[in-house]
Amino acid sequence: MLKNVKRSIVLIFSISLTLLALTACGQSSTGSDSSKNTEKDQGIVITDTAGQKVKIPSKIDRIADSWPAHNEMVTMLGAGNKIVASISTPQTVPWLFKVNPHMSKTATAFTNTTVNTEMLLKTKPDIIFMPTDPKMKAKLKEVEIPAVQLNYKDFDSMKKVVILTGKVLGGDSIKKAETYNSYLDKKLKMVTDVTSKMNESEKPKVLHIISFSPLTVDGRNTIIDSWIKAAGGVNVAHSDINGNMKSASMEQVLKWNPDVIIVGSNTTDDKKSGISEINRLTSDPAWSQINAVKNKKVYINPTGAFLWDRYGAEEALQIQWAAKTLHPDKFQNIDIKQETKNFYKTFFNYNLTDDEVNKILNGKSPNYKD
C-alpha cells in the first residue's frame, strides 16, 4: 500500500514537471512569435509632400517608383539596386540604365496615367514612390502598399524631397541626401552670388521649350522657372504661363521674342515636328524673326541619368550649365565637363569617359553615333 502511494506521488510529481516544462515552452514560443509580430509591425510614420501621413516599414528592401525623375534620386541615394518596379525604360532614360544596370531587371508596372496592379504585386515592393496624383493614389489603394507622394517646384522644396527620400530609405541614404543638398547649396550660392548682383538689363529673356508640335513651354511655379532665375535669366513665359509643359501659340512666342531658347533634348526626336534639327529654325519664316534664332542662341539642354532641366538630381549641374550658357564671361571658372565627371563619380559611383561626357552635354544617348 505504501509503495503504491509513493508511486502515485512520484507519478504526479513527474506529470507536474512535464506540464510546467510544456507551459514554459509554450510561453517561450508565444513570446517569440509575439516578438516577431511586433518586429514585423514596427515602422515609422512620415508625412509626404501631399500632407498625408504614411506608415512605412522600418527597413526598405524592395521599391516601386512611378516618378521618372525620382528613379534617378533613389539611385543617387544608394538604393538603385532595390528598385523592382518602375515607369522608366532604356528608351526613355538610357543613361540611368547605364549608370544603374540593375534597372534592366525592373518591371515596367507604371505609365504616366495608370498602373498594372497585377505586375506591381508580383514584384512585392515594400513601398511605392509616386508624384502627387490623387487618381493614381486612389488606384494604388487596391494594392495596400504604403505609397509616398512627392512633389517640388523650387530648390527649397526639392531639398526637402531629397531629405524625405533619404529618411524613408534609411541607413546610408540619409547621409547621402545631406551630402547632395550640401553640394546643391554650394553650387546655388556660387551662381547666385553673381547673378543676384546683375541689373535686369543684363539678364537675357529665356524661353524653355519641351515640344514643337504642339508648341509646349514651361512657365512659373516650376523648377524650370527656378533655374532660369538662378542662372541669371528671365523666363519670358513666367507672366503668361502657369505650370509645366503648357501649350503656347506662335503669336505668344513672337510677342515674347526671347533672347535665348533652351530646348529639351527629346524635342528634336518628335516625329510630328518638322523641326528635327535646331538649325532648321533659321529657315522657318516665323522662328527666323526671333532674336534667339537670329543671333544663334538656341541650345539643346544636356541629358543624363535624367533630363537635367526637369526635376532630377542633375538640377545641381543644370544651374551651372545654364549660368555659363547665359553668361559665359561671368562664369569662366565653371568647367562643366569636369564638374559632370565629378558629379557622376560622387553621386552615381560611375566614371564617365570624355566621349560619354560630350554625349550627355549634347543631349545624346549612350549609344548615339555620328
Secondary structure, 3 states (H helix, E strand, C coil): CHHHHHHHHHHHHHHHHHHHHHHHHHHHHHHHHHHHHHHHHCEEEEECCCCCEEEEECCCCCEEECCHHHHHHHHHCCCHHHEEEECCCCCCCHHHHHHCHHHHHCEECECCCCECHHHHHHHCCCEEEEECCHHHHHHHHHHCCCEEEECCCCHHHHHHHHHHHHHHHCCHHHHHHHHHHHHHHHHHHHHHHHHCCCCHHHCCEEEEEEEECCEEECCECCHHHHHHHHCCCEECCCCCCECCCEECCHHHHHHHCCCEEEECCCHHHCCCCCCCCHHHHHHCCCHHHCHHHHCCCEEECCECCCECCCCCCCHHHHHHHHHHHHCCCCCCCCCHHHHHHHHHHHHHCCCCCHHHHHHHHCCCCCCCCC
